[in-house]
């Protein structure tokens, strides 16, 4: 893809303070634990942002659909001839594994990232511990290599059925 923005310009998201109380409380704890951590994003690094997504089959026991997540993020249907839904993947994750951060691969070697390459791992692990204990139906939204710069969501369902996730990004060239 080129430099075309993936998001609709007219979509404006609400503040976290407007989220339902149960999901908002989890999101606040995650935000405090994340504390501005720099997240590894393949060929770039980024600061994650905790978000709440409401209104998606709140008590559904399945993973959220890629289409629902793309809509919630305010993404366009097509960019540079690529249909984003065809490039999006929602995968099940397990955020209950000790010493593993949400942005680590489930089967990653603990020493894969050294302190220089991933200095905020302790913040990410602390956030992941909250996700593992307070969210269910853990998931990751990512995109195929056809989308060079893309958002990534790591999240799950709060007790009230709403989604709470860390919004990150990644760059693959």
Secondary structure, DSSP 8 states (H G I E B T S, - for coil): --S--SB-TT-----GGGS-HHHHHHHHHHHHHHTT-EEEEBTEEEE-EEEEE-SS-TT--S---HHHHHHHHTB-SEETTEEHHHHEEEEE--TTSTT--TTS-TT--TTSS-TTTTTTHHHHHHHHHHHHHH-EEEEEEEE-TTSSEEEEEEEEE-TTS-EEEEEEEEE--
